[in-house]
Amino acid sequence: MRRLIAALALAVAVLVVPASPAGAAPAWVSSYELQIGADPATVYLPPGRTELPVALLLQGGNVPRESYGRFARTVAGFGFAVAVPDHRRAVGPVSGLYPESAQLAATVTWAAQENTRAGSPLAGRLDADRLVLLGHSFGAAAGLFAAGNACVPPFCFGPVYQRPAALRAAAFYGAATATQGGPVVPVANAGVPVALVQGEVDGVNPPAAARATYDGLSSPPKAYVTVHGANHYGVTDTQTPAGALPDPSAQTVTQDASIDATARWSALFLRASLGDALAAAYVYGFGDGSDDSVTVVSVRGT
């Protein structure tokens, strides 16, 4: 059985993402700078592939986009164009980097234009009709409500919100829908599979809140992935990026290990949700048993 699991894991590694040097994010993934709407952004893209789904990463509150370099590069290596904007706006009296639901529609518009823009590294390579979401902390909460087609302040200021038809799936890190210790708000995510990836020792977004949010997702497919030893900043290049609130709980695994586990499970969940049968076999089957860095709960549905 162990040999079968190992063989299947190797098949996923070979067929889903090309190999990169041990301990390194895929150096063959390139990036370039541009604007998405009014936002400065970095886009990461793998070489050669066409019909790339667009992955929009909604940043944590006041976490600058460059903090997600390794994570975004690794997810892109699994076959996505990963867009990471810096979205600056005011939330009440405070101005900073705070994502919002409106970024989804802006990204769909950008993707359609970028796919035909002369000189774009992505010209003719994007599938603008397939949008997936990534998110961290504040951005993860914004993404959850967007996936649930709900306009909830401070992530959206209505009166109504309509999620784009292009939205196909989402994977979030450090996510919950509770506010200031209040009850978790259920998310009606029918039609949008959602994975919640959660640091085991997260002291900002406690695992209990993340698990209650997972239980409150209305519809499968869905997954809850615990990254052992990771805290709230297990997805960023460094602990407590400049401008962000620190996590009082120390991480007990290396930064690279937590980033790579989060990127791997996020990307494979998204690929599975887009119809990749091998990725689905990993996420809902043998992946948990072959990866000691995580524990996984999932419901695949029909």
VENGI-V161067 format. One record per residue. N is the residue number from 0. SS is DSSP state (a for helix, b for strand, c for the rest). BURIAL is I if it has 24 or more other C-alpha atoms within 12 Angstrom, else O. Layout:
# VENGI-V161067
n	ss	burial
N	SS	BURIAL
N	SS	BURIAL
This chain:
# VENGI-V161067
n	ss	burial
0	c	O
1	a	O
2	a	O
3	a	O
4	a	O
5	a	O
6	a	O
7	a	I
8	a	I
9	a	O
10	a	O
11	a	I
12	a	O
13	a	O
14	a	O
15	a	I
16	c	I
17	c	I
18	c	O
19	c	O
20	c	O
21	c	O
22	c	O
23	c	O
24	c	I
25	c	I
26	c	I
27	c	O
28	c	I
29	b	I
30	b	I
31	b	O
32	b	O
33	b	O
34	b	O
35	b	I
36	c	O
37	c	O
38	b	I
39	b	O
40	b	I
41	b	I
42	b	I
43	b	I
44	b	I
45	c	I
46	c	I
47	c	O
48	c	I
49	c	O
50	c	O
51	b	I
52	b	I
53	b	I
54	b	I
55	b	I
56	b	I
57	b	I
58	c	I
59	c	I
60	c	I
61	c	I
62	c	I
63	c	I
64	a	I
65	a	I
66	a	I
67	a	I
68	a	I
69	a	I
70	a	I
71	a	I
72	a	I
73	a	I
74	a	I
75	a	I
76	a	I
77	c	I
78	c	I
79	b	I
80	b	I
81	b	I
82	b	I
83	b	I
84	b	I
85	c	I
86	c	I
87	b	I
88	b	O
89	b	O
90	b	O
91	c	O
92	c	O
93	b	O
94	b	O
95	b	O
96	b	I
97	c	I
98	c	I
99	c	I
100	c	I
101	a	I
102	a	I
103	a	I
104	a	I
105	a	I
106	a	I
107	a	I
108	a	I
109	a	I
110	a	I
111	a	I
112	a	I
113	a	I
114	c	I
115	c	O
116	c	O
117	c	O
118	c	O
119	c	O
120	c	I
121	c	I
122	c	I
123	c	O
124	c	I
125	b	I
126	b	I
127	b	I
128	b	I
129	b	I
130	b	I
131	b	I
132	b	I
133	b	I
134	b	I
135	b	I
136	c	I
137	a	I
138	a	I
139	a	I
140	a	I
141	a	I
142	a	I
143	a	I
144	a	I
145	a	I
146	a	I
147	c	I
148	c	I
149	c	I
150	c	I
151	c	I
152	c	I
153	c	I
154	c	I
155	c	I
156	c	O
157	c	O
158	c	O
159	c	O
160	c	I
161	c	O
162	c	I
163	c	I
164	c	O
165	c	I
166	b	I
167	b	I
168	b	I
169	b	I
170	b	I
171	b	I
172	b	I
173	c	I
174	c	I
175	c	I
176	c	I
177	c	I
178	c	O
179	c	O
180	c	O
181	c	O
182	c	O
183	c	I
184	c	I
185	c	I
186	b	I
187	c	I
188	c	I
189	c	I
190	c	I
191	c	I
192	b	I
193	b	I
194	b	I
195	b	I
196	b	I
197	b	I
198	b	I
199	c	I
200	c	I
201	c	I
202	c	I
203	c	I
204	c	I
205	c	I
206	a	I
207	a	I
208	a	I
209	a	I
210	a	I
211	a	I
212	a	I
213	a	I
214	a	I
215	c	I
216	b	I
217	c	I
218	c	I
219	c	I
220	c	I
221	b	I
222	b	I
223	b	I
224	b	I
225	b	I
226	b	I
227	c	I
228	c	I
229	c	I
230	c	I
231	c	I
232	c	I
233	c	I
234	c	I
235	c	I
236	c	I
237	c	I
238	c	I
239	c	I
240	c	I
241	c	O
242	c	O
243	c	I
244	c	O
245	c	O
246	c	I
247	c	O
248	c	O
249	c	O
250	c	I
251	c	O
252	c	I
253	c	I
254	a	I
255	a	I
256	a	I
257	a	I
258	a	I
259	a	I
260	a	I
261	a	I
262	a	I
263	a	I
264	a	I
265	a	I
266	a	I
267	a	I
268	a	I
269	a	I
270	a	I
271	a	I
272	a	I
273	c	I
274	c	O
275	c	O
276	a	O
277	a	I
278	a	I
279	a	I
280	a	I
281	a	I
282	a	I
283	a	I
284	a	I
285	a	I
286	a	I
287	a	I
288	a	O
289	a	I
290	c	I
291	c	O
292	c	I
293	b	I
294	b	I
295	b	I
296	b	I
297	b	I
298	b	I
299	c	O
300	c	O
301	c	O
